Amino acid sequence: MVFLPAFVKAQVSGLLLLTNLPKSMNKENLSSNLLRPKQHFVILDGLRGIAALAVVIFHFMEWIFPDNSKNFFGRGFLAVDFFFCLSGFVIGYAYDNRIRKIGVKAFFISRLIRLHPLVILGSVLGLLAFLFDPFLIPSASYSTGKITLLFLCSVLLIPLPVMEERAFNLFSFNAPAWSLFWEYVANILYAFVLCRISHRVLAVLTIAAAAVLCFVSYRAGNLLGGWAGDNFWDGGARVAYSFSAGLLIYRSNWIIKNKLGFIGLAVLLFFAFVMPWTKQEWLTELIIVCIYFPLLVSLGAGSTLTPALKKICEFSGNISYPLYMTHYAAIWIFGHYYESYKPETTELAYVIIIGIFFLIGIAYLAMVLYDLPVRKYLTKKRQEALRS
């Protein structure tokens, strides 16, 4: 274990210097500097894209192999736990040294601008797929009022697990939003509690969260829960451990210098999703989430990146969140196509491969034509409000 890279120290030092600025420095410049995003860990950004791709593949394959033990990609859902761990690390790095200066309100606004535009878009796409699915006619039991309520709950991230034919997903029109719900919960707890506690207290809370996660995994036989009404609280256990573990990694400077690079770490991450099934699956998944993923975050933060792969990592990181939040509308259509036609293996392989590239293309368009412009507009309005 070694200390954070030099550029991280430089960023922290820069923030500390803000406290010694002359009194003539106006509020506008101070707020602008504090709210400016910090430099990214580019390899971790790239790994986030690999995890998002894993979720997409898993969602395709679970229609074909409902039994995960028979699914070669049966652990793809664990990518969400990697997201949570990565989020804890990144939030700690980005805000630990400045949240008290910018304030809780500014922190929440930053997170909403970053996350919520795609929550809305994912809900819109989910609604359109529900209404115009070519392989399934919406049930007459869904009135305009009920559809409107489901949509609003999806947009506002209010869990409403009422659609039986969709396995009582918390968010009927965009199932992956369940993890965003828990991400917001983690952000709220960070702003009011976690950013204020000592390193030792955080370590104790992380161990306690690990114990709860052990119980959840043993009881359920896996760590798949959190997305539906009957396993709602499992999601809380998953985010509690992984988010706090990521935060603990940052605060403990558990950065492992290595030369694995993006390719090596991407292979290691991908292996977690395809490794053979075991008889004690609940324990295997615990080891992956509690030990393997935090290790990969430490390695990713300490690895070096060759210039040739920088653009790939940046693209992978940029596309990861749009891909995660926009893909599931098409997954429902694919599932109904599969149930209606039962295509042969060759046809199915072509459909899935083409579908993955199609969804990456949709995610790119969502990012370029919607997410980035909306966030840029909201950020500009926020800066104008600070000036007034």
N, C-alpha and C positions, 0 to 999 in steps of 0.2 A: 504494500500500500504506500502511495506517495501523496504529496499534496496536490491541490488543484493546479492545472496548468497556469503558466505565467499570465496568459491573457485574462483568465478569470480573476487573478489577483489584481490585475490592472483595472478591471471593471469595478471591483469592490472598492479599490483605492479611490477611483474617480468619484464614486458615490459618497465616500467619506469626506472628500474635499468639499462637497456641496454644503456640508454643515458649517464650513469656515468661510463661506462667501461673504463679501462685504454687504452691509445692510442696504446699499444702494441697488443691489440686484433685485429686480422687480419680480412679482409673483408669477407673471406670465412666463418668464424665462426659466425660473426655478421649476415650475410645474412641467414645462415642456421637456426639460432635461430628465426629470424624474420619471416621466411617463414614456420616455423613448425606450423601445425594446432593446434588450441586451443581445450580445452576440450569441449565435446558436452553436450547439454542439452538432456539427453537420452529420457525423456518423449516426448519432442517435436519431436525427431527423430521417435519415435513410432507413434505419431499422423500423421506424414508425410506419413507413410505407410498406415494408415487408409484412408487418403485422396486419395492416389493413387489407392487403392482398390475401393473406391467410384467412381472414374473416369472410371475404367474398367467396373464396374456394369452398370453405366449410359450409356456407349457406347453400351453395349449389349442391354439394355432395350429400347434405343431410336429407334432401328430398329423395335421393336414390338409396341411401343407406340410413334409415331412421335409427338403426342400432349402431351407435358410435363404435362399438367393438369390432364391427365389420367394415368400418369406414377407414380407408387408408389415411384420411385427413381428419380423423375423429377428434383430434384435440385442437382444431383450429380456433375453437371458441376461447381458448386460453389466451389468445392474443389480447383480449380485453384486459386481462390481469397485467399483461406487459404494458398496455396503455396506461393503466392506473399507476404502476410503479414509475414509469417514465414521467408521468404527470407530476407526481410528488417531487421527483428530482428537479424537474424543470421549474416548477412553481417556487421551490425553495431557492434555486439559483436566481430566478428572475425577481423575486419579491422579498426575500428574507431581510435584505439590507435596506429596503426602501418603503415597505408597506406602511410603517408608522409615519413616514414623511408624507406620502401621498394620501394616506387615509383609507379607511375601509370602503368608503363610497367609490373612490376612484378605482380601487382594485376591482370591485364588482362591475363597474362600468366597463373596465378593460376586458374582463372575462366575458361579459355579455356581447361586446362588440366582436370579440374573437370567435365565440362559439355559436351564438344564437341565430345569425343569419342562415346558417346551414341546417339548423334545427327546423326553421320555418320552411326552407326549400324541400327538405326531406319529407315533411308533412304534406306539402302540396303535391309532390310527386306520388306519394303514397295514396293520397285521395284520388288523383287522376287514374292511377293504376286500378284502384278499387272500382271506380265508376266505368272505366272503359277497357277492362280486361277482356281480350278477345276469346279467352277460353273459359270464362265463368261469368254468368249473369248475376249481378248483385241480388241478394235475397230481398223479397218484397217486405220483409219484416223491418228493414232499415228505412225508416222515414227520413225525410229531409232534416227534421229536427234532430234525430238521433245521429245522423251523419255529421251534421254541423257540430254537435256536442263532441263527438269523437275527434273531429278535426281540431277544434279549439283546445281540447285537452292535450292533443299531440303538439300543437304549436306552443302551448304554455307549459309543457312538461308536467302536466297533472295526470298521474297514473289513473287509468280507467280500464281495468281488465274485464271487459264484458263480452268480447267476441269469442264465442265458443269455437267457431270454425277456424279461428286463428290462435288457438291454444291459450286464450285469455292473456295475450300479450299486454303488457302495461300500456303500450302505445300502439293501438291497432293499425294505424296507417304508416308507422315507421318503427318497427320493432327495435332496431339498434339504439333508438333514443333512450332505452332504459339505462344504458351506461352513462349517457349525458346527464340524466337525472342524478345519478350517484356522483358524477363528477362535480356537479353543482353543489351537492351536499358536502363533498370533501372540500371544495373551495370555501364554502361558508364556515365550516369548522376550522379551516386554516386561518381565515381572516380574524376569527374571534378567539380561537384557542391555540392552535398549533404554532402560529407565528410568535406566540408570547411565552411558550414553555421552554424549559431548559432542555439541553441535550439529553440529560439523564432521564427526565420525565418522558421525553419522546421515545427513548429506548424502551422504557417500561411499557408504555402504551403499545408500542409495536409488538413486543412479546405477548402482551395480553391479546392483541388482535390476532396474532398467529395461533394462539390457543383456541380462540373462537372459530377461526377458520378450520382448524383441525376437527373440531366438533361438527361443523357444518359439512365438511367433506366426508367424514366417517358416517354421519347420519344419512346423507343423500347418496353416498357411494361415488360421488364425483363433485366437481366444482362448476357445474353447468348452470346453477341457479342465478336468480336475480332479475330475469326478464319477464316473469309472469306473476299473476296474482298469488299462486300457491307457493312460490319460492321467492317472494319479494325481498325478504330480509336477508337472504343469502347474498344478494347484491351488496348490501351494506357491509357484510363480513368481508367480501372480496375487496371492496374499495378501501375498507378500514386498514387491512394489512398492507396491501400493495402500495397505496398512496403514502402511508406513514413510513414504509420501508424505503421508498424512493427519497423521501425527505430526509430520512436518517442517513442514507448514503451521502447525500450532499453535505449535510452538516458535519458528518464524521470525516469528510475528505477521503472517503473510501474509493479513490480513483486508482485503478490498476493500469500502470503504463504497459503497453504491449504493442506488437506489430501485426496483429491479426488483420487489421484494416476492415473496410466495409464488407468485402466479399467473404472473408473468414467469419466475421460476426453474423452476417446474413445467413450463412450456411448453418451456423450453430443455432440461431433463432429458429430457422425453418425446421431443423431437426426436432425441436420440441413439439411440433405439430404433427409430425409423421412417424415418430418412434413407435415401435410395436406396442400393442395393448398388453396390459398385465392383469393378473388375477386380483391384485391389490391396487386397483386403479385409483381409488380414493387417496392412497398414499403416494402413488406415482405423481398424480396431479399436484398434491401438496408440495412435493419436493421441487417440482418444476416452478411452481408459483413462489414458494417461500425461499428457495435457494438459487435456482437456476436463473430465473429472470432478474433478480437483483444483481447477480454476478454479471450478467450480460450488460446491464446498465452501467456497472462499474467499469467493465472492459470497454464499452462503447464510448464512455466519457474520456477514457485514457488512451484510446487508440489513435494512431496517426492515419491521415487520409492522403492518398496520392492525388495530385491535381487532376488527373484524368477522370477520376471518379467523383469529383466534387459536384459537377453538374447533375450527375445521376442521383446522388444523395439529396441534393437540393430539390430536384423534381419529385423524388420519392416522398420526401417529407412534405412538400407543398401539396401533393395530390392525396395524401393519406386521409386527411379529415374529410375532404369532399367525397372521396370514394366511399368511406365508411358511412357517411350520412345520406348518400343518394342511391346506393345500390339496391336497397331492399325492395323497392317498388317493383323492379324487374325480377327479383327473386320470386315474388308471389306469382307473377305471370308465368315464369318458368315452371314453377311447381304445378300450376294448374294445367299447363301444356303437357308436362310429364304424366300427370295422372290421367289426362284425357286420351293421350295417344300411345303411351308406353313405347317410346321409340327404341330402336335397336341400339346396341352399344356404340357402333361407329357413328351413327347419326347423333347420338347423345354427346359423344366426345366433341364432335364438331360444334354442336350448339353451345356447349359449355365454354370451349376455347374462344369461339367468336363472341360469346356473351361477356367473357371477362374483358376482352379488348374493347368491346362496345361500352362497358361500364366505366372503364378507365377513360375512354373518350368523353363520355357524359360528365364524369367527374372533372375532367380538365376544362370543359366548357362551363360547367357550374362555377369553377374557381375563377376563370378569366372573365366571364361575362356577368357573373352575379356576385360571388363572395368577395373578391378583391375590390370591385367598385363600391359595393355597399359598405364594406369596412372602411374604405378610404373616405367615403362621404360622411359616415358617422364620426370618424376620427376628426375630420375637418370641422364638423359642427361642434364637437367637443372642445376643440382648441379655440374656436370662436367664442364659446360660452366662457372659457377661462379668461379670455381677454376682456370680456364685458364686466 
